[in-house]
Amino acid sequence: MRSFAPPDMALRGRIGAHRLHATHDPRETTRNARAAFLEKFEREVDPNGVLPPEERQRRAAHARKAYFAKLALASARARRERAHRAGGPA
């Protein structure tokens, strides 16, 4: 089996992604994954499925926003830490 250096693997991955998107609609290739991701939030806020659909969707929307806000906070902290270690502005 042939092994590749990590930079080569990253480039090969980008090439594959571009080929895939050149020949297929990305909305189609990711439809099931997106649906599962969004359903995760509905299950999180209503694990027993007892809420009316509108309320479950409203709560799921807030759970998604909280999830992405948490990611943004972690990203900001990581950038700040990297800048601090590099001697840049905090």
C-alpha positions as CSV (number, residue, x, y, z in Angstrom):
1,M,0.0,0.0,0.0
2,R,1.3,3.4,-0.9
3,S,1.4,6.1,1.8
4,F,1.2,9.8,1.2
5,A,2.5,12.7,3.2
6,P,-0.2,14.7,5.0
7,P,0.1,17.7,2.7
8,D,-0.4,15.4,-0.3
9,M,-3.4,13.8,1.4
10,A,-5.0,17.2,2.0
11,L,-4.4,18.2,-1.6
12,R,-5.8,14.9,-2.9
13,G,-8.9,15.4,-0.7
14,R,-9.5,18.9,-2.2
15,I,-9.1,17.5,-5.7
16,G,-11.7,14.8,-4.9
17,A,-14.1,17.4,-3.4
18,H,-13.8,19.6,-6.5
19,R,-14.4,16.6,-8.8
20,L,-17.5,15.6,-6.8
21,H,-18.9,19.1,-6.8
22,A,-18.1,19.5,-10.5
23,T,-20.2,16.4,-11.3
24,H,-23.0,16.4,-8.6
25,D,-25.2,19.0,-6.9
26,P,-23.8,19.3,-3.4
27,R,-27.3,19.9,-2.0
28,E,-28.2,16.4,-3.2
29,T,-25.0,14.7,-1.9
30,T,-25.4,16.2,1.5
31,R,-29.2,16.1,1.9
32,N,-29.3,13.1,4.2
33,A,-26.4,14.3,6.4
34,R,-28.0,17.8,6.8
35,A,-31.4,16.2,7.7
36,A,-29.8,14.0,10.3
37,F,-27.9,16.9,11.8
38,L,-31.0,19.0,12.1
39,E,-33.1,16.1,13.5
40,K,-30.5,15.7,16.2
41,F,-31.6,19.1,17.7
42,E,-35.2,18.1,17.5
43,R,-34.5,14.9,19.4
44,E,-32.4,16.9,21.9
45,V,-35.2,19.3,22.8
46,D,-38.0,16.7,22.6
47,P,-36.6,13.2,23.2
48,N,-40.0,11.7,23.8
49,G,-41.7,13.4,20.8
50,V,-44.5,15.0,22.9
51,L,-44.2,18.6,21.8
52,P,-46.3,20.0,19.0
53,P,-44.2,20.2,15.8
54,E,-44.1,24.0,15.8
55,E,-42.8,24.2,19.4
56,R,-40.3,21.4,18.8
57,Q,-39.0,23.3,15.7
58,R,-38.8,26.6,17.6
59,R,-36.8,25.0,20.4
60,A,-34.6,23.1,17.9
61,A,-33.8,26.4,16.2
62,H,-32.6,27.8,19.5
63,A,-30.6,24.6,20.3
64,R,-28.9,25.0,16.9
65,K,-28.1,28.6,17.5
66,A,-26.7,27.7,20.9
67,Y,-24.5,25.0,19.3
68,F,-23.1,27.3,16.7
69,A,-22.5,30.1,19.3
70,K,-20.6,27.6,21.5
71,L,-18.4,26.7,18.5
72,A,-17.8,30.4,17.8
73,L,-16.8,30.9,21.4
74,A,-14.4,28.0,21.3
75,S,-12.9,29.3,18.0
76,A,-12.4,32.8,19.4
77,R,-10.7,31.4,22.5
78,A,-8.4,29.2,20.3
79,R,-7.5,32.2,18.1
80,R,-6.8,34.4,21.1
81,E,-4.6,31.7,22.6
82,R,-2.7,31.2,19.4
83,A,-2.1,34.9,19.1
84,H,-1.0,35.1,22.7
85,R,1.5,32.2,22.2
86,A,2.8,33.9,19.1
87,G,3.3,37.2,20.9
88,G,0.5,39.0,19.1
89,P,-2.3,41.0,20.5
90,A,-4.5,39.2,23.0
